[in-house]
Amino acid sequence: MAAIESKDIRKIVIACDAGMGSSVMLASQVRKQLKGEGVEVVHTPVNSIPGDADVVLCHAGLADRARASAPGVVLIPFQVFIGDPAVTRLVDTIKKGGTVDA
């Protein structure tokens, strides 16, 4: 299981597939929540996750593809685009400190 200390997180990638806009909204929401924390939040297709990603957030249905695209990176799957507990937990851990694991 991959893990990373919150202080070492510099880049979060929101990985998507269909481009329906939901993941763009999520990226914007997470970016606002982490403003001032020194964490870059970007949005990319699931098959093009950049190599410098520290944490990848993606819908549970895309988790296998995201793991294949970014092996060894902490992957956090979620079920709903707005208000998912997994996303809330990640943001809280980055703000308060601690370990983020997949």
Kinemage of the C-alpha trace (Angstrom):
@kinemage 1
@onewidth
@group {chain A} dominant
@subgroup {mainchain}
@vectorlist {calphas} color= white
{ca met a 1} P 0.000 0.000 0.000
{ca ala a 2} L 1.350 3.383 -1.017
{ca ala a 3} L 1.498 6.172 1.564
{ca ile a 4} L 2.813 9.746 1.722
{ca glu a 5} L 3.213 12.269 4.515
{ca ser a 6} L 0.920 15.267 4.055
{ca lys a 7} L 3.882 17.674 4.233
{ca asp a 8} L 5.381 15.938 1.170
{ca ile a 9} L 2.307 16.422 -1.018
{ca arg a 10} L 3.002 19.076 -3.652
{ca lys a 11} L 0.790 17.915 -6.516
{ca ile a 12} L -2.670 16.345 -6.530
{ca val a 13} L -4.029 15.081 -9.828
{ca ile a 14} L -7.756 14.712 -10.392
{ca ala a 15} L -7.937 12.032 -13.089
{ca cys a 16} L -11.018 11.741 -15.270
{ca asp a 17} L -12.312 10.027 -18.350
{ca ala a 18} L -15.454 11.291 -20.036
{ca gly a 19} L -14.922 15.024 -19.635
{ca met a 20} L -18.431 15.681 -18.343
{ca gly a 21} L -17.148 18.519 -16.190
{ca ser a 22} L -17.691 16.905 -12.801
{ca ser a 23} L -13.999 16.295 -12.210
{ca val a 24} L -13.184 19.858 -13.324
{ca met a 25} L -15.575 21.103 -10.627
{ca leu a 26} L -13.938 18.787 -8.090
{ca ala a 27} L -10.465 20.067 -9.029
{ca ser a 28} L -11.670 23.652 -8.567
{ca gln a 29} L -13.224 22.803 -5.195
{ca val a 30} L -10.086 21.029 -3.894
{ca arg a 31} L -7.891 23.880 -5.202
{ca lys a 32} L -9.959 26.390 -3.191
{ca gln a 33} L -9.919 24.207 -0.060
{ca leu a 34} L -6.122 23.883 -0.202
{ca lys a 35} L -5.374 27.519 -1.063
{ca gly a 36} L -2.275 28.598 0.834
{ca glu a 37} L -1.146 25.020 1.552
{ca gly a 38} L 1.452 24.954 -1.245
{ca val a 39} L -0.296 22.135 -3.101
{ca glu a 40} L -0.901 22.283 -6.848
{ca val a 41} L -4.185 20.706 -7.982
{ca val a 42} L -4.427 19.718 -11.640
{ca his a 43} L -6.919 17.895 -13.806
{ca thr a 44} L -5.783 15.312 -16.385
{ca pro a 45} L -7.142 12.366 -18.369
{ca val a 46} L -6.769 9.082 -16.490
{ca asn a 47} L -4.384 7.685 -19.118
{ca ser a 48} L -2.098 10.755 -18.959
{ca ile a 49} L -1.342 11.151 -15.233
{ca pro a 50} L 1.928 13.117 -14.952
{ca gly a 51} L 4.933 11.440 -13.374
{ca asp a 52} L 5.281 14.138 -10.699
{ca ala a 53} L 1.863 13.431 -9.152
{ca asp a 54} L 2.015 12.814 -5.398
{ca val a 55} L -1.657 11.851 -4.972
{ca val a 56} L -4.240 10.879 -7.572
{ca leu a 57} L -7.958 11.333 -6.951
{ca cys a 58} L -10.270 9.518 -9.351
{ca his a 59} L -13.725 8.027 -9.490
{ca ala a 60} L -13.768 4.436 -8.199
{ca gly a 61} L -14.728 3.214 -11.668
{ca leu a 62} L -11.424 4.518 -13.042
{ca ala a 63} L -9.175 3.287 -10.210
{ca asp a 64} L -7.683 0.324 -12.100
{ca arg a 65} L -6.814 2.471 -15.107
{ca ala a 66} L -5.328 5.164 -12.858
{ca arg a 67} L -3.186 2.575 -11.029
{ca ala a 68} L -1.890 1.327 -14.383
{ca ser a 69} L -1.153 4.889 -15.511
{ca ala a 70} L 0.573 5.927 -12.247
{ca pro a 71} L 1.949 2.848 -10.469
{ca gly a 72} L 3.252 3.465 -6.963
{ca val a 73} L 1.427 6.783 -6.521
{ca val a 74} L -1.087 7.146 -3.686
{ca leu a 75} L -4.475 6.670 -5.333
{ca ile a 76} L -7.657 7.770 -3.597
{ca pro a 77} L -10.831 6.543 -5.283
{ca phe a 78} L -14.108 8.310 -4.567
{ca gln a 79} L -17.780 7.619 -5.289
{ca val a 80} L -19.335 11.081 -5.603
{ca phe a 81} L -17.815 14.202 -7.115
{ca ile a 82} L -19.003 16.681 -4.509
{ca gly a 83} L -18.836 15.961 -0.782
{ca asp a 84} L -17.203 12.519 -0.910
{ca pro a 85} L -15.719 11.530 2.491
{ca ala a 86} L -12.475 10.314 0.863
{ca val a 87} L -11.841 13.768 -0.626
{ca thr a 88} L -12.757 15.491 2.654
{ca arg a 89} L -10.354 13.186 4.535
{ca leu a 90} L -7.511 14.022 2.118
{ca val a 91} L -8.055 17.790 2.439
{ca asp a 92} L -8.281 17.560 6.243
{ca thr a 93} L -5.103 15.480 6.472
{ca ile a 94} L -3.168 17.937 4.311
{ca lys a 95} L -4.351 20.868 6.453
{ca lys a 96} L -3.792 19.192 9.831
{ca gly a 97} L -0.839 16.933 8.991
{ca gly a 98} L -0.569 13.181 8.955
{ca thr a 99} L -0.153 10.271 6.588
{ca val a 100} L -2.224 9.814 3.451
{ca asp a 101} L -2.513 6.232 2.306
{ca ala a 102} L -4.432 4.485 -0.397
